Amino acid sequence: MSVETETRPAERKGLARYALALIPLAVFVGFAAVAGKMLYDQDVNGRDVSAIPSALIGKKAPSLALPPLEGSNTAALTAAAVAGKLTLVNVFASWCIPCRQEHPVLKQLATDSRLTIVGINYKDKNDNALRFLGELGNPYKAIGVDPNGKAAIDWGVYGIPESYLVGPDGTILYKKVGPFDDRSLKQELLPAIEKVTAAKS
């Protein structure tokens, strides 16, 4: 038997092991591609799939007791700041690029007398958050600092920006993952606000 014939089975064994080692990587790449498509695409009905359902919708919002963003001239984010008001709780940070893109929408919403906007400043540095608000404006009536992300965990935050519409009775009515845009504003948030307003009157 030649040396070449003896080495072929060993080579085949090595190739088989290599192929088996690639299977988990291929599966991971496949899952990542599907997850990316789900997060960034719209489904066949044109709905924004970033409006991820939350287990908290229809339930009482987690309690708010966060220290204020020092130097922002806004109140601390406590239960008293949102009690009895239709409130948009927005999770943001200065390092978050989509938060910057969303900010003009929040400033526009801040002029709506039906709504109170409050912010949870997520894993941010105080000075950076103040610069962010100084540059872009401050739409928030109250800001709570969440340096370790504990409050975000309580609220079930997937990623920021993220917003929750909370009814005057403290029930979470709507959740938006990702930045608001013209479509999500007109087709989702404003109708939800109008529904609450109509029910009150």
N, C-alpha and C positions, 0 to 999 in steps of 0.2 A: 504494500500500500504506500502511495507516495505521500510526501509531506503535505502537498497541496490538498489531497483528498482528506487527510486527517484534520486540517485546519478549517475546512468548510463547515462542518457541524458546529464548531465553536463560534465561527463568525455568525452563523444563523442564530445561535442562542443569544449572542450579544445584541444582534439586531432586534430580536423578539423582546428582550428586556428593555431596550431603548424605546420601542414602540409602546410597550405597556406603561412606561414611565410618562409618555406624552399624553396618555388618555386623560388623567386628571386635569392637566393643563388645558386641553381642548374643551373639556366640560366646563371649566371655569370661564374660559373665554366666551363660550356660548352663553352661559348665564349672564355674564357681564354685558354682553351685547343686547340681550333681551331686556335686562334691567334698565340699561341706558335708553333704549328705545321707548320703554314704558314711561320713563321719567320725563323725556324731552319731546315726545311726539304727542299728537292728538289722536284719539281713537277714531274709528270709522264714522261715528256720529258727530264728530267735531267737538266733542267735549274735551276740556283740558284735563288730562290725566294727572296733572300735578295737584289737582284738588283731591288729595288723598282722603278717603273717609277716616274719621277719627272715632275711636271708641268712646271719646268724651262727648260727642255731639248728642244733644238731648239730655245731658247730665249737668250737674252743677260744676261750675268752673273751680279749679283748685284755688285755695285761698292765696291771697297776695299779701305779702308782708316783706317787701324788699326795701333796702335803704335807698335814699335818693342819689341821683348823679350829682355830686357836689359841683357847684358852679353853674348849673344849668338853669337856675331860677324856676324849677318846676318842683311840684310836690313829690314826696316819696310815694311809691306805688303800694298802696294798702287797700284793704277791702273798702274803706271809707271813700277812697278816691273814685271808685266805680259803682258804689251802691246806688241802686235805683236808676241807673243810666244805661242806655244802649251804648255799649263800649266796644271799640276795636282794640284788641290787645295785639301789638305788633312786636315781634322779636327781631332785633336788629343789632348790628355791630359796625364800627367804622371800617373794619378790614373786609367787610362783605361787599363785593362789587355789585351783585344784584340789589342789595339794599340801597345803594347809591342810585341805581336805575329806577327803583320804585319810589324814591323819596318825593319827587314832584307830585305823584298821585296822592300820597299821604297829606301833603300840604294842601292840595285841592280838597280832599275829604275833610280836613280840619275846619274848613269854612262852612260845613254842613251842620246846622244847629241841632239836628236830630241825633248827632253822634259825638261821643267823646273818644278821643284817641289817646291811648297810653302806650308806653314802650317798656320792653324788657331789654336792657342793654346786656348782651350775651358775651361773656368771656372777653371783655374789652378792657382797655386801659382808660382811666378817667380822662386824661388829657386828650387822647385820640378821639374819644367820643365827643368831647366838647368842641374840638376842631371840626369834626364831621358836622355837627349841628350848627356851628358858627358859619360854616361855608354854605350849607344847603338849607338852613332854616330849621326851626323846631316846631313840628306839628303836634307835639305831645303835651297833654295837660299834666301828666305825671310820668316819671321815669323811675324804674327800679333797676338797681344794679344786680346782675347775676354773674359774679366773677367765676364761679366754679361750675355753672350750668345746672345747679340743683333744681331751680325753678323750671328750667326748660324741660328737665326730665319729668317733673310733675305734670307739665302741660302736654307731654308726649311729642315734643318737637323733633321733627325729622331732620331739618336743616333750615338755615336762615337765608332770606327773610321768611317768616311764617306769621300768619295772622289768624286771630280768632275773633269772631263776632259773638259778643256775650250780651244776652238780653238783660233788661232791667231787673229781672228776678234772679240773675246770676247763672242762667242756663246757657251753655255753649250752643249756638245756633248754626254756625258755619265755620269752616276752616279752610285756609288757603296756604298751600305749601309753595314757596317760590314768590317772586315779585308780582304784584298786581300790574296788569297791563290794561289797555282800553277794553279788550274783550271781557276779561274776568271782572272788571269793574262794572261794565254795563249789563252783562248777562248773569252775574252771580251775586256780587256784593250789594249793588244798589237795589235789585229786586228783594233781597233778604231784608234790607233796611226798610224798604217800603212795606213789606209784609208785616213787620213788627209795628210800624207806625200806624198802618191801617187797623190793626187789631186793637191798638190803644184807643183809637178814635171810633 
